Amino acid sequence: MKRKLICCAALLLLCTPILAGCDGKSSGGGSTSDAQVQSGTQQQQAAESIGNKKDYDAAYKAATAFFKSCVKGDREKVLERSNLQKMGDFTMLSGYNPSEEDMKEQIDGMLETLCAADGYEVSNGSCNEAALKTYQQYLAEAKERVEKNLTVDADDEKLAKKALEVFVPVDLIYTFETRLKYNGSNAVDTMYVLHTEDGWIMDVGMLQAMVDYMSQAKVKMVDRMAKEISDAMTAAVKEMGADAKKLDGDYSFVAADFAGASETASDIAEVFRFKAASLDADLKEMDEVQLRMKKGELEGLAIRKIYGSGPTYGTWPTAMIEDTMYYLANTGDALKYALGEYDSPAPF
């Protein structure tokens, strides 16, 4: 299950976004001028890792400027050189809804902790093209939600419009290993430096908030598809009349089963698939559909739609919720959840 750590001040804001992994290579050290001389393949790999040296130097400079402000205890500069001031928006878009007072108290606590550092190290910087590609894809999907009216209700539409205000375009992402020092102890993590139209900035929540927001948005969209498909199947059963009572038990279909179905087939399940798909074209694009019928009456269904690297499940009559979805092993589990038969969504 993905992490939701934006609101955890104890982690000093150093929460690594689950956008995409680094490329496994690294370059840099205490400063760009301190980089060791490398030769052959190592040198080539280092060059590939940091990308354009001018961009790397600028990102490194932004990272060190941020941490220098922390060590100096300059709260104003810490805010100016990061997107910490937007933490309330990031938190809201990640699915939390703290009060304004609670959010202010938390940001003050984060600033206090950061500004208590008495030293820092920034090293192993790399151009994170994988994270950039994922973020840009998510941003395009976020815009599509508004432009194509893919939101599920008025509140979701309002949230989608808010997301477009908060998630700014990014054209470069650099990853750095960081170490903040506190009275001889170290807080180590990975931080992301983003290049936006306003220049370089240290990210303390936007990338993770984007992951959380789009993950929830996809669950909402697929849940809406599940409800619409259930309506289409109920209508298809009515069209079939008494023959529909032969539909009894659990069924599992993929997109090709709906696309290739015939209205004149001898198989009653195929006729059902044809009629349902003629009422809802989304069925021809589902990766998998599982449903339970009881003598022609639809009792529950689950659909699986692949977005990016993993599946998103939608269910009816019990609507899927994001936190539960990450415990599901397959569409069969999703159907059990839809029917109220999935006993324990958490393994602990």
Salt bridges, closest charged atoms under 4 A:
GLU48 OE1 - LYS25 NZ 3.17
ASP57 OD2 - LYS53 NZ 2.91
GLU80 OE2 - LYS77 NZ 3.47
ASP89 OD1 - LYS162 NZ 3.56
ASP108 OD2 - LYS104 NZ 3.09
GLU121 OE1 - ARG179 NE 3.56
GLU121 OE2 - LYS181 NZ 3.11
GLU141 OE1 - LYS218 NZ 3.34
GLU144 OE2 - LYS148 NZ 2.97
ASP156 OD2 - ARG145 NH2 2.46
ASP156 OD1 - LYS220 NZ 3.32
GLU157 OE2 - LYS161 NZ 3.44
GLU165 OE1 - LYS162 NZ 3.80
ASP171 OD1 - HIS195 ND1 2.73
ASP212 OD1 - LYS2 NZ 3.01
GLU228 OE2 - ARG224 NE 3.94
ASP231 OD1 - LYS227 NZ 2.96
GLU239 OE1 - LYS275 NZ 3.67
ASP250 OD1 - ARG292 NE 2.69
GLU263 OE2 - LYS275 NZ 3.26
GLU288 OE1 - ARG304 NH1 3.50
GLU322 OE2 - LYS2 NZ 3.03
GLU322 OE1 - LYS4 NZ 3.32
ASP323 OD1 - LYS4 NZ 3.64
GLU341 OE2 - ARG292 NH1 2.71
